[in-house]
Amino acid sequence: MFKGVIVNFPKNILERRLRDFQSKFSSRGIDAVMLRTLSSYAYFTGIKWLRPALFIPGSGEPIAFIVKGEEGIFRELTWIESVVTFIDGADLMAKVTRTIREHGVKRIGMEFGVERDAYIFFYEMFKKLNPRVEVVDVGDIIAEMRMLKDDYEIEAIRRAGEKASKAIVEIADFIKPGLSETEIAAKLYSILYELGCERPHVYINAGPHPRIHCEPLRSVVVREGSFVTIIIGADHNGYYANASRSFYVGKPNGLVEKLIECTNRVYEAAIKLTKPGTKFIDVIKALDEIYDEYGFKDNCLIGYVHGVGLQVEEAPITTIVPAHRYLEVKPRMALAMVHSPISYEGLGQVKREDTFIINPSGELEQITGMKSP
């Protein structure tokens, strides 16, 4: 069924990325890279694979380490031809160490990132087994490459955006008092899978208590007089689009209307100000003035934008990495904004977020879009 097919990525794109990466890290005096982060693994191989392990020499072909018995389907799904199989964690580490020694590696790169797959356990074990090999971070090289999307990535994000938009429109009529966050999440996952998503992400916050990192809880139910915030990461061919909306349950009072008005003004200002050549920090300062005008500045996290691509949230991440706030907006970035919600105890959180692409011409293209909260 899969023979000769790379499911998500054209082979020529993957090869071009790899050669570019090899040139960049070799120019820093790095002999090879050992890649363990799932999204970057997909960036170079064309597929996400549990327990990713990819050795990339300074020149030549990469080597994938795959659980014994999975190598056949792996080869059919990717362009990688060189595969080493392992039977357990100890066998994996022994074969990684042997490969490094066979290639004469003295200086190896790893990606030090915020991704969940970047296991510190592997890193510490690696250092013990390879005490004479210097380990350096290549995360900045990969982040710089991934921040600027090629035409294939842009089209995939557009398709993901269509799915995210449809899902929020469908869920709006489903929300009602008494439903738990997990019931809403189950409905959303069903919608997203039916739309063709393979690895969707859903977060729900039903007030009155705001939660920024709101993985759905079965014990929290929708109540009258509070916001329900829906956060969706819809995917297409491995690429994501991010969209969020807050729905108020009940008849809005003056405070609720003020929160919604502030949210909309910040959203519109972010769209207007985010353009090539502008630094994110300058937009942050301008948005802070709006929050301050309404008296909600202390109710928000710093940072309004993050990148989207092979992850729902990837570089630049202005809420997590302070240095990213000083980066400039560039054509071919895919950005989710406004990321930081207004958190208000007693009501929940208010958020309006869409995915945008800075087109090669410099114009802002909206990828997701629904009604105001």
N, C-alpha and C positions, 0 to 999 in steps of 0.2 A: 504493500500500500504506500509506504513512505519512500521507497527506494529512489535514490537520486534526487530527492526533494528536500530543500531546506525550507521548513514550514513557514518561518516568519521573516527571513531576510534573504535578499539576493546575495549570492556568493561573492560577486565582485565588490560589493560594499564592505563585506566583512574582511576580505583580503586587504582592501585599501586602508581600512581602519587599523588593522594589525601592523601593516608596514609603516604607517605613519607613527604609530605608538612605538614600534621598535626604534625608529629613527630618533624620536624624542628622548626616550630614556637612555639610549646608547650615547647620545651627545652629552649626557651628564656623567658618563663613566660608570653606568650601571650595566652589569653583564647580562642580567636576566630578571624576569619578574615572576613571582609566584602569586597567582591571583586566586583569592578565596571569596570575594564578595559576589553575590548572586547576580546582581544587575549588571556589573561590569563583565562578568563571565558571559552573560547573554549578549552584551555589546560586541564581543569578539567571536563568540561561537555560533550565535544565532538561536540559542535555546537556553532556557533555564533548567538547571539540573540539580537535584538535591545533593547537598554536600559538595559544592563546586570546588574543583582543584585544577588549575590550568597553569602549566609552566610555559613561559614565553621567553625563548632565548633572544639574544641581541640581533640575531639574523637566523633565517631558516624557519622551519615550521614549529608550531606550538605542540605541546604534548598534554593530552587530557588524561587525568587519573579517574578511572571509572570502576564502580563495583563490579566484580566478576559476574558475568552473566548478562550485564546490561550493555556490553560493548557493541553488540550487533545493532540494536535499535538506535544507540547513540550515533553510530556511524551513518545510519540511514537518515537521521534527522539533522545532521550537521555537516559542515565541510571539513571538519578536523579528521585527518587520517591516522595520525600517530596517537595510539591509545595504550596506556599501561593500566592493567587491572589490579585490584587489591581485594582482600577478603575481610579485613577489619582495619580499625584505626592504626594499630601498630604496623601493619603491613603497608598501609598508605604512607606513613611517616618514613618507614625504611626505604621505600621506593622513591619518594620525593628526595630524600637525602642522597641516595645513590645517583639519581639523575643530576642533581646539583654538582656532585663531585665529578661525574663523567664529563660535564660541560665545563669544568674548571672555573666555576663561579666563585668569585671573591667578594662581589658586591651585588646584593640582590634587592629588588624592589618589591614592596608590598603596599597594598592600599590601606591606609589608616583612615577609616571613614566612620560614619555614624550608622551605617547599615547593620541590620540585625545579624547578618551572616558573617560579619567580620569577627570571628571568634578569637578572643584573647588567649584561650586555651591552646589553640593551634599555634599561635605566635610564640607563646612561652615554650612550648614543646620544641618548636622549630629551632629556637635559639640554643636550647640545650643540646640538640643533636648536631648543630652546625655552629659551634662556638667560634670558628675562625672566619665565618662569613658575615660581613657587615650587612645589616638590614636597614634600608632607607625607605622613606615614604614616597610613593609615586602617585598618591591620591590627587595632587594638584594637576598632574599631567592628564589623568583620566577625566577629572572634573572639567578641565578646560576644553577637552575634546567633546565631551558629552553635552556641555552647555549649549553648543552651537549645532543645531539640527540640520541634517541634509534633507533633500527633497523627499526621500522615502520616509524618514521619520516624521516630517511635517504632515504628510498625507495620513500616516497611521494615527497621529494625534488628532487630526481632524475627524477621522472615523470614530475614534474613542469619544470625542466630544459630542458627536451625534447621539451616542448611546447614553452618555451621562445626562444630556438634556432631556431625552425621552423618559429616562427613569425618574427624574425629579418631577416632571409634569405628571407622570402616572401616580407617584406616591402622594402627591399633594391632596388628592381626594380620599386617600386611604386613612390619613391620620385623624384620630378621634380620641376623646377622653377614655381612659381605661386600658388602652393598648400599652403593652410594655415596650421598652426599647428593643428587646430581642424580637418581638413580634413584627415591629416595623422593619428591623434589619432583615428578618427572614423574607418579608415581602419584597424588599429591595433587592436582595440577592437573587430571588426568583426572577424578578424583572430583568436584572442585568445578565443573568445566565441565558435567559430566553432571547435577549438581544445579541447574544454571541460572545459575551465576555468570558474569559477563561480564568482570570485571577482578580476579580473585582474586590475593592475595599469599601467597607461601609462603616461609618461612625454615626452614632445618634446621641444627642443630648436632649432629653425631655426635662425641662425645668421642674421646680423652681431653682435648683442648685446648679450653677454653671460648672462645667468640666471641660477643660481645654482638650485633653486627650480622652475622648469620650467613646471608648469601645463599649458597645451596648450591654446594658445590665438588665437581667430579667426582673429585678426587684424595683426598677424605676419605671413608673407608668406616666402616661400623659395626663395632665391635669388642666382644668379650666384656669385661665388667668396666667398662663406661662407660655414660653416659647418652646418649640420643638425644632432643633437644628439638625439638618440632614447634611452629611458630608459624604460625597461619592467619589471614588476613584474608579472610573470605567476604563477598560483596556481593549486595545485592538492590535493584534500581532505583536503583543508584548509591550506596547506603548500606552501610556495613560493620559487621560484628561481628568481634571479635578474640578468639581463644582459643588457649591454649598448654598443652602438656603435655610432661613429660619421662618417658621410659620407660627403665628400667634394664635393660640386657642382661646376663643372668647371675643368679647368686644373690647377693642383697644381703649385705654385711658390716655391721659395726657402724657404720662411718663413713657408709655409704650410707643406712642406716636413720635415722641422726641428721640427715642432710641432708634427707631426705624429711619427717621429723617436724617439723623447723624450718620447712620450706616450708609444710606444712599449717597449722601454728599461726599463721604470719604471714598466710596466706590467710584463715583464719577470723577473726582479729582485725581484718583490714582490712574485712571484710564487716560486722562488728559495729560498728566505730567510724565508718565512712563514712556520715554521715547529714546531712540539711540543717542548716545553721548551724555545722557543724564545719569548721575550717580544715584543709586538707590537711597543713600542717606539723605539726599536733598529732597526726595519725595517723602521719605519718612518724616522729616522735619515739617514739611508743608501739611501732611496729614495730621500730625500732632497738634497743629494749630487749630484744626477743625475739631478734633476731639476735645481740646481744651475749651473751645468756644461753647461747647455743649455741656462741659463739666464731666466728661467721661475719659479723660486722658489716663487717669489712674486705674481704669477698668480694662486696659488693653496691654498686651505684650508689645515689646518693641519689635518692629519689623512688619512688613505688610505683604511680602511677596516671597515665593519660592519657585524653583524650577520644577518642571514635570517632564517625564520622558519614560525611561525604563523603570523608574520609580514614581510613585504618586508625589513624593517630595524628594527632590534632589537639588544639587547645587545649581544656582545660588540659593542658599537658605538663610534669609536675613533674620529669622527669629532665633536660630540656633548658633550660627557662626557669625560673630560680630564683624569679622574681616570682610565678609561678603556684602555688607552694607555699603562698602566703599567701592564696589565694582561698578562699572558702567554698563548701562543697557546696550546690548548689541543686536544687530539683525541676526535672525535665525535662533534667537532664544525663544523657548516656550515657557511661559510664566503663569502661575496661578496667583491671582490677587482679587480681593483683599483677603489675606490669609488669617490675620489676627482678628478674632471676634471681640465684641464688647461683652464682657462678663458682668452680669448684674444679679446679685443675690436676691432671691425672691421671684425672679423672672426667668433665669437661665442665661443663655447667651444669644447674641444677635450677630448673624454672619451673612454676608453676601460675597460669594467668591466665584470667579469664573476663570477659565483658561484662555490665554491669549498667546498668539504667536507674533513676534516681531518679524514681519516679512522682509525678504532681502532688500526691498525698496525702502524699508524703514517704517512702513505703515503698521499699525496695530490691528491685527485680525482677531476678532472674537470667535472662539471655538465652541464655547458653551454659552447658553443664554436663556433665561426664563424671566418670569415676572419678578418684580421687586418683592422683598420679604413683607 
